[in-house]
């Protein structure tokens, strides 16, 4: 009998294998492979944007009150994850990454229960969200204390010294002479200034015209209002000179901390709800939000 496969078997004994002996020898993943999720709890700011954009609804969180604020545990269930990387791309603080680890299997055979078998498919992390610190209101300025009254001692009025009779008689004569001199001087001034009245009116109108022309220039040269500065806590600040009140920031805020009224031209921030995620700044088409 002829055994054609014997030659092939003997040839393969002395040649290299054409397959990889996985799992005894690990094989690297392809470039840009999206595998197991890596979560960094210390970078998470609880904006919940990852939960909103997750197509498979594979992300959830549980919160418990504690002394420091709120203890939050965020979980990623890889059994429902589609590895689309939307959660990582929308995370502004880099708390979510996708690794090249493709070893994701649930060990139901050795596990005592179904929940324990699925632990290999759950990635979770716990962190503490501190309660927002409200800045104290500025203390009202203290009213200035009235200055103590200073008592002024009144001195008895001194009686004027009596003038001699000769000086008393000379005073009415000098007053009459002064009045007649003043009357003559006024008549001379009136006669000289009478023809000059028209010219003075023209001068006044000419002087008023350049003053009115300079008035708008002074208004144009008025200093512009100072631009808003970023806050120390990283929360958004609105620039009214650029804002068009399109409400995009309020519609995209994951925490619902913004309220925009387009008719009234108002932009309001709820500091207790704001998590400083930066979504409002990235979605603003006019760069009217500063962080």
Order of alpha helices (4+ residues) and beta strands (2+ residues): alpha-beta-alpha-beta-beta-alpha-beta-alpha-beta-alpha-alpha-beta-alpha-beta-beta-alpha-beta
